[in-house]
Amino acid sequence: MDIFDLIGPIMVGPSSSHTAGAVRIGLVSRKLLGEEVRRAELYLHGSFADTGVGHGTDKALIAGLLGMEPDDEHIPLSFACAEKAGLEFSFGVTELRAAHPNSVLLKLWGKSGAELEIVAASVGGGRIQIRRLGGMETCFSAEQPTLIIKNEDQPGSVADVSRVLAQRGINIGTFRVNRDGRGGCAVMVIECDAPISQDVVNTISSLPGILGAVCIN
């Protein structure tokens, strides 16, 4: 147990799980997309679907997609802010197999053409987990500097990425790899002990077999 379990995050309420966590889901999803969001389809699961509107979950998710932090006073006005920013969005309800009760499926389209599908959960105290990314299972919180890499499933990719990080003096905390099938696509999720510069991301993106990379600091 830490201090956040006792007092919760600094936030615009009413709920750390249904509001603050939802803002973080939207914000991290925007960062993973890598650009401003043009259109979003959001499908609420479990408690998010049952009680989310009363707790402002819908407004919180949109606030995060607009780049707001959990303590932003404009969160209750996020729908109006989205209209001004040209962000189109819609909400629905879904059933996600074996998912946390506070979960949401997001389908995002960026202003420059990027697309991304994410399943995320708010697990309490404002904390979140990304549970699915681009159709592949994963699990990370984005609480530490995190590097997310999509690559071709081929020998040498993990070693190449690890070598770049070692050369830059960046220590790896956790390293997870998920793939959609042998020889297909894979996703590396690397949580590090230090912030990751854009120069490091660019270097990794240029490696053979790397299809894309983004960092969350």
N, C-alpha and C positions, 0 to 999 in steps of 0.2 A: 504493500500500500504506500502511495506517495501523497504529496500535498493536494494533487488534483482529485484524488479519491475523497478527500475530506471537504474541500471547499469548491471544487469544480473549476472550470475555465472562466476567464474573463469573457463575457459574452452578452449579447442581447437575447433575452429569454423568450419563452418561459422554460425551456427544457434543454439540458446539456446534450441529451441523446437525440431528441427530435428536432432541435433547433441548431445548437452550436455544431453538433456532429454533421448535420445536414449541410450547413454552410461549408464545412471543411470538405465534405464529399464533392460538392460543386466546385470548390476552389482547386482541389487536387485534380479533378477531372479536366478542368480548363487547362491546367499546367501540362497534363499528359497529352492533351490534344495539341498543345504547342502553339496555339493562336486563339484569337477571339472567336467566340462561338456565334455562329449565324443562326443555327436552328438546333433545337433540342427536343427529343421525345423522352419523357421520364415515366417509368412504370413502377409504382409503389407496391411493396410486398409487406404482408404481415401487419405489424403494428403501425408502420408508416402509412399503410393504406387505411387502416381502421381509425386511427386517431391523429394522423399527421396534419390534416388541415386545421384542426383545433389547436395544435401546437405550433402552427406556422411552418411546418416542414416544407410545404410547397414553395413558400416565399423564400425560405432559407436556402433551398437548393438553387433557385434562380439567382439569389444574391451571390452565392459562391461562383456560379458560372459567369457572373459579371465581374468577378475579381474581388469581391468584398471579403473581409475577414470577419470572424465570429462576433467581434465587438463593434461592428459598423452600425451606426444609428440608422442607416438607410435600409436595413434589412426588411422592415415591414413595408417599405415602399418599392420593393424590388420589381414587382410587376410593372409599375409605371416606369421605373428606370430601364427595364428591359425594352419597353416600347420605344423609349427615346434612343436606346442604343441599337435598335434594329434587330434585337434577338427575338426570334419566333420560338414559341415553346408550346408543348401540350403535355397533359398528364393522363395516365391511365393506371390500371391496376393489373397486377400479374401475380402468378404463383411461381416462386423460384424454389427448385428442389434443394432440400437440405440447407436452406439459407437462414441466416440470422433474422429474427423478427423485424429488426429495423434495417431493411435492405431496400435498395433501389437499382433498377436497371436503367442506364442512361445510354441513349443513342445520340451522338453529337456530330454535327457538321460545322466545320470552321469556315471563316470568311475567305480563306485562300484555297479551300477545297479539301482540307484534311477531314477524315472521318474516323470515328472511334466509338466502340461499344464497351461499356464498363458495367460491372456489378460491384457495388460497394455496400458496406454495412456500417452503421453507427453503433459502436459496442459499449458506450457508456462514458461519462465524464468528458464528452467532446472528442473522444478518440474514434478513429475510423479504421477500417480495413478495406483494401481493394482486394476483392475475391476472384474476379474474373476480368481479363483484359484482352480485348480483341478475340474473344471466343476461347481463350486458354485459361485454365485454372491457375491462380496464383494466390499469394497472401502477403501483403505488406501494409504498413501503417503510414508511411511517408512522414514519420516523426523524426527520422534521421536523414541526412543527405542521401538521396536515393537515385540511382542511375537505372533507367529502364531501357533495355536494348532489344530490338527485334532483329533476328538474324536467321540466315539459312542454317538448317541443322546439318552442319558439316564439321569434320575434325579440325581442331585448331582455333576455333572462334573463342572459346573460353580462355585459352592460353593467351591469345592475342590481346584480349581485353584486359586480362589480369596483368600482363606485362606493361601496358600503357599506364595503368593505375600505379603499379610499383615504381615505374620510372618517374612519375610525378609525386611520389612520396605519399600517396593516398592509401591508407590502410582499410582493408575490407572487413566489415563486421559480420555480415551475412551475405551469402551468394546462393541464389535459387535459380534453377533453370526448369522451364516447362516447355513442352513441345506438342504440336498437334499431330505428330506422327513421325516415324523414322524418315529422315531425309526431307522433311517438310520445313515448316517454320518453327522457330523457338523464340521464347522471351526470357531474357536474363533480367533478374531483379537483384541489384547489388546495393546493399546499405553500407555506407562508409562512415568513417570517423571524422571526416573533414568535408567542408563544402567542395563541390565539384564545379570547376570553371567551365565556361562555354568553350574555351579552347580545348579542354580535355574531351568534351562531348564531340566537338568537330573532328578531333583526331580519331576517336573511336568510330565515328560515322563513316570515315574514309577507309576503314579497314575492309579487306576482302570478305564478302559474305554478310556484311552488316547492312540491314535494310533501313534502319533508323534508330536514333537514340535521343533520349530526353532526360533531363535531370530535374529533381525537385530538391531545392536546398531549404 
